[in-house]
């Protein structure tokens, strides 16, 4: 079986994942627990790590079955074909998310286009490019995995690579 990335309607990731699971499709929607301020209190909420995306594992012949679920828009394509993700990369992503408190990945003084190396955890020694840096957060491109990840810069587990 292969892992594929599906694009969902905005804010439908969790509902799509639940409905796909009811159909017997192996689905992974990485969620982050965040503390949010409501009008009268703080509350822990789960947010998707990748907005409008879910991962599904199925045989090629069963790929159309995901469209039975309201909220699935299309597969993400790469080179004209639905993008496949290796099992090893999915395991790495799952391991990485279980290892951290989701607000603990970061660096300091990052600029757009900086190259960084992750210094600890499941993604140790992976290199990434900084796509955006605002306040305490940065958007990183993990090229090996083909993923963009938003990280908190308040803790320092990445290092800036020197340009040669």
N, C-alpha and C positions, 0 to 999 in steps of 0.2 A: 504494500500500500504506500501511497505517496501523500505527503503533506502539501496542501495548496493554501493559498491566501485568497479569501473572499472579501469583497468590498460590500459593506452594508450601508443601509440608510443611516443618517446621522442619529446618534444616541439610541440605536437599536441593537448594539453589539450583544448585550447580555440576553435580551429577549431572543435574538436570533440563535445564540449559542444554546439556550435552553430548549428551543423548539427543534433544533437540529439533533440534540441529544435524545429527545423524545422519539425521533425517527430512527434512532439507532446509529447515527453518524458520529464518529469520534470527532469531537470539536474541542478546540482550546482557545479560550478568550482570556488572555492574561489580564488580571485585575490588580489594581493597586489600592491599598487602603490609605485614605487621606483624611486628615482631620480638617473639617470645614466649619467655618463660623456661620451659623444661622442667625436669624434676627435676635434670638433669645438665648442661644447656647452653642456650644461646640458639639459637633456630631461626627462620628466616623462614617465615611461613605466609601463605597468601592467604585473606582473609575477604571475604564479600560486603559491599558498601557498604550495601545495603538487605537486611536479613535477611528471608527468606521471600518475596522478590520477584525476578522476572525480567521483562525486556522482550522482546516478540516483535513482529516486523513481518510482517504477512500481510494478504491480502485478506479482506474481510468474509465471503465465502463459505467460507473455509478456517478460520474461527475455531475450529471444533470439533475440528480436528486436534490441538490441543495436549493434549487429554484422552486421547490414546493413550499418553501418557507417565506412568508411575507417579511420583507426587510432585506433579503439578499438581493444585491444589485447585479454583481458580476464577479467573475474571477479577476484577479490581478494578473496582467499579462507581462511576459518578458520575452522579447524576440518573437512576438507573434503567437506565443503559446502560453497557456496558463502557467504561471510561475510555480515551480516545485521547490520545496524546501527539504533538505536531507533530514533524516531522522536524528542524526547526530547533532545538527544545528538546533532542532526543536528541543532535544534533551538539554542542550547547553542553555537555551533560553529559559526553560523551566527551572533548571538548577540554579541559575543566576537569580531568578525572581524569588525563589524560596530562601535563598541565602541572605538576602538583604531586607532591611526594613523599608525599602522603596524610596526613602528620602536620604539614603546614605551614600549615593554614588556621586562624586563630584571632583572638582578641582578649583583652583583659584586663578584669577587673571587670565582667562582664556579669551582669545580673539577669534573672529571668523576666519576660517581656513587654517587655523592652527592644527597641527598633527599631535595627537596625544596617544599615550599607551596606558592601558588600565593596569594598575599595579597589584591588585589582589582580587580574590573571588573567582567565580566560575569563568569569568571572561579575562582572567589574568593573561597578560602579554598580548592581548588583542589591541590592534591599533584602530584609531578612529579619527575622523575629521570633524572639527567644530563647524556646524552650519550656522548657528545663531547663539549669541550669548547675551542674556538680559538678566540683570540683577543677580539673584542666587541660582539661576537656572541656565543650562546650556542645552542645545539640541545637537546631538552627536550622530554622525553617520558611521555605523559599523559596517564597513564595506564587505568584509568576509561573509557576514550574515545578510547583507542587503537590507538592513534595518536602520531606522532612525529612532533614537532613544532620547527622551528628555531627562536630564539628570540634575540633581541638586548639587550646587557648588559649595555648600557650607562645610562639607567634609572632604578631605583630600586623599582620594585613593587613585588618582590618575596623575601622570606626569606629562609635561609638555615635551615634545621631541624637538631636538635642535634641527634647524634647517641646514642642509649641507650644500 
